Amino acid sequence: MDPRPRKHVTTFLYLRLPIFISEIILTVVSTIQAFESTNVDSTCHFSSIIKFTVCLEWILIVFVLLGVIIVFNPVNDDNIEDGSILARRAWSRRFKIVSLIFFLTFIVLFDILMMHPNFGLMILLFQFKIRQDALMRSAIDDLANLVASFFTEGDLVLSDVAAGLLLVVHSPTNVYPPIVATSSDRPDWMTIKNALHFLHFSSCVYGWPTYLLHNFGVSPVLRLFRKLQCCGGLRCDRVLIVEDNCCFCNTAAFTLSTEKNNVDLFFVSFRNRLYEVPFVVLADHETKSIVITIRGSCSLMDLVTDLCLDDEVLSVDVDADPVLREDPSLDSGGEVRVHRGILMSARYVFDTLRKHQVLEDLFVLNLNYELVVCGHSLGAGVASLLTLLLKFVHAKVPYMSMKMLFLCNIFRQEYPSVRCFAFAPPGCVISENGLVEMEQHVMSIIGGDDVVSRISYHVMDMFEMNSCSAGDLIFFTKKSDSGFSKAVSDVARSEYYHVGIICSKFRIVHAIPSGIVSQPLCEVIKSVEPDNFEVVIVDTTQSEKDEAVTLAEGVVGCAYNDIFDPKCVNSQGERSFYCSQLVTEAYSGIEFPHHKLNFKNEEGEFIKYWVAYFDERKREIPQGLDGSHPATLRQACVLKMRLSRQIGKQFTIPVSIKEALHFVNGSAVHLPTGKSFSVTEPRSGSILAECFPASSRLVSYAVLAAHKAQPEWAKYTWMDRGEILRKAAETCTWKVAPALACGNAVVYKPSPLAPISAVILARLLKAAGLPDGIFNVIQGEAETGMALIDHPLVKKVSFTGSISTGKKIMQACATRNIKPVTLELGGKSSLIICEDADLESAVAGAMIANFYSQGQVCSNASKVLVHQSIIGQFTDLLKRKTLEMVVDDPLKESTRVGAHITQQHMEKVLAYIAGAVSEGAKIVCGGNRIVVSGLEEGYYLSPCILTDVKDHMTVYKEEIFGSVMLVIPFTTEEEAVEMANDTSMGLAGGVFTNNKNFILAPLVPFGGFDQSGFGRENGTAVIEHYTQIKSVFVNTNSKLPNPF
């Protein structure tokens, strides 16, 4: 989100005035019509009103465009010679005529389409099309950003907003059942009288169009102008206006609309960028309430957010809260889904309120007032989540998550009595506990369909359970998979690979290789592992649906048609079906699109999988026979979309992972013989597994597998590769990700001290869709590494480790095979603390630079150089903060210092400390072996601080690679720089100062192939070759938070 304020006056605002005029006409006409027909169903009038308004808007837009075309000369007279003026004028006339014909044709066709009785259905299908296509969603999101940035400085109120307000105000019977039904013992404040009172604020927040809706005439317009100053100012000194994107008209209109209600307007924010919903804060003295009122959908980007309908999965600690433990809809993993756009909008409002301390100031001025949140349409969902954010707040947490929201026993209640009036279905939280929480604090006034066509995940969840009827079909899609599902998708060049029939009790009958089964949806998802599923309605008679369900349930237990025989007979001669064949047989009376079985790729060659598949069954490939395919079925015109839902895959680590720690060509490899090495768990000192190093044969097999798979992987577009890597982005290491993203295949040999995480990464990448052979893991020690480096098919080596090993690798790559090498070796870095540095931030930086991961980081700044004038204060504060750090089991949340990697390394660090003391250094604190209860054999040390360190000492010269900090004084900047550079290593460094003249930021980059060598000459490339990249990070904040 762009935090920069927008201009108050813009040329585009005047170009869009015709749209505003149409909105005013709509509100006047619809208001009169609604008042005159209160005894008739009010919804019957809205379709004609909206059609009329849309027509009017399009006509006005076309006239504006035509006016621009006619006025604007597409060819500049000054740049054309006199001999071509006539030709230019003829071209200009043709251009105008063609443009006129084009726009008139377009508006006529649009009007015809809009008047079509199925117009609403077409729009709905278009929205579903957007939801089921991730690339389309991304493209439309980008388009929305582009268009909104072009019109970002105006304020567009859409027709559905005015229609929605009228529906709320003029629906006297309120016949729609609320989605969040309040319980019988609902609080006393949940009354229609209170709701109607706050509805006024909810409607007034829409700004000047709503003001003119309720106050139409010359006099209100003049009053609005009088309220405004010249150049778009506002005559209201007591209101904090963060931004008003319509020349302060919205704020002035809100003030005029509420001037008779005994309220004080306090805070205004009218922004309509993505997720930044406009809202107003006021003090309502009549009800003694502080009111936060939030506007609904008013921008193109709001609507695109609704159409895309991405949700956010947020983890919840179920076991930590007694209420959640009783919720059967949550498992131990605790998953709560919310509408991502609504949640981000709620966070925006929440953060804005905290940034300006709005509520704190208001409650000081208005003691004993209650907090009320209200909103309509999109604002209803935002208000609902904002209510939970305000109810459970911790003052030191900048961003709230659903985990923070529901852990009531951890976070104190800032506004426990907050109330919310949602003038549309909130529809932003799924799971029973979330709805119970909503019922206590949110009153949903309107149910049924929202004004904006939005299906929330809560509604979709109910829809899935209650609205999907027997006879509906469910299609499954998957991307970048391997094996049978990929082979099925490849023959149709489509992501659709499986289909089933929804039968009684919401069970799905479908055909899988083990036979025809009937399963609930959750089991189907586990068995077929889709990325997405779609439920579609079969547009046929109810009797035909009943017959289809009866047939499907009757064949449960039959075999799978493994040879795709058109006569429903498998290779064993049994009655059988494959998935799409089951559907066509069940709905035999429906004419589905004709399909011929195909087992060839785009080049016309048989796919290798199918060749092996039918060879195994000793059958000829049934190429060209009549059949069916899920992708072909999905194109049938009788299928109407009901819902589409993306599946968030769960990745689980198998218990047996320690049994096979090599991962080659997409599968685990177990070597049960030969020399082995032990894998030890540092926290307990116990042996996790025995690992057998990769033999030279396995190394060669892994390299050949990568070499064979890489060309196909390189054919993937960068977007396809990025989509796979993004699925594993949270756990993908920085060294592997760039190589894979560039289309390379990787053979990874992790450290023998930590081999298991690499295998987990390989499994995760495979689950994300990485093809087999692209990422391989082989285990071993020095011999295995050298065998891998020496292999002629390895074209690039990247190594992280010790300097001595790095030298051997560089020598091997330079003598036996000339290949590029990336080495990330040891370091002996320094951190300079100047006399003007903030002490709290400097201490935090020193602790991060030395104690992170027990100091086992190559970029550690073990030499902390502190100016002589502040070294006493610095050391005292550092000692106090260090002693507060908890050394304990790393699996505990309270632990700040865990175990060292091995016993040998722990003893090496202790030897460095003992050697320093013997050479004259002093221990300020720490440096002792710590015994953790229950983990007595673990490798724990207390963080150590040494002073009186001299430049001849071993700890001053060598990399310790442990939690040992050297505090060394200096008096001049030149002395500090000299000590920082007094090392043969150069990896990192840091400076804490408020004097920016002391900070130097050289930003220079660095750069072959095969036997031709590596490196560049001439041009700017040679400069890069003889320099090295230095990354410079400057903290622009005044404070550095201490994570310990």
Secondary structure, 3 states (H helix, E strand, C coil): CCCCCCCCCCHHHHHCHHHHHHHHHHHHHHHHHHHHCCCCCCHHHHHHHHHHHHHHHHHHHHHHHHHHHHHCCCCCHHHCCHHHHHHHHHHHHHHHHHHHHHHHHHHHHHHHHHHCCCHHHHHHHHHHHHHHCHHHHHHHHHHHHHHHHHCCCCCCCCHHHHHHHHHHHCCCCCCCCCCCCCCCCCCCCCCHHHHHHHHHHHHHCCCHHHHHHHCCCHHHHHHHHHHECHHHCECCCCCEEEEECCCCHHHHHHHHHCCCCCEEEEEEEECCCCCCCCEEEEEECCCCEEEEEECCCCCHHHHHHHHHCCEEEEECCHHHCHHHHCCCCCCCCCEEEEEHHHHHHHHHHHHHHHHCCHHHHHHHHCCCCEEEEEEECHHHHHHHHHHHHHHECCCCCCCCCHHHHHCCCCCCECCCCCEEEEECCCCCECCHHHHHHHHHHEEECCCCCCCCCCCCHHHHHHHHHHHCCCCCEEEEECCCCCCHHHHHHHHHCCCEEEEEEECHHHEEEEEECCEEEEEEHHHHHHHHCCCEEEEEEECCCHHHHHHHHHHHHHCCCCEECCCCCCCCECCCCCEEECHHHHHHHHCCCCCCCCEECCCECCCCCECHHHHHHHHHCCCCCCCCCEECCHHHHHCCCCEEEEEEEECCCCCCCCHHHHHCCEEECCEEECCCCCCCEEEECCCCCCEEEEECCCCHHHHHHHHHHHHHHHHHHHHCCHHHHHHHHHHCCCCCCCCHHHHHHCCCCEEECCCCCCCHHHHHHHHHHHHHCCCCCCEEECCCCHHHHHHHHHCCCCCCEEEECCHHHHHHHHHHHHHCCCCCEEEECCCCCEEEECCCCCHHHHHHHHHHHHHHHHHCCCCCCCEEEEEHHHHHHHHHHHHHHHHCCCECCCCCCCCCECECCCHHHHHHHHHHHHHHHHCCCEEEECCCEEEECCEEEEEEECCEEEECCCCCCHHHHCCCCCCEEEEEEECCHHHHHHHHCCCCCCCCEEEECCCHHHCCCCCCCCCCCHHHCCCCCCHHHHHHHCCCCCCCCCCCCCCCCCCC
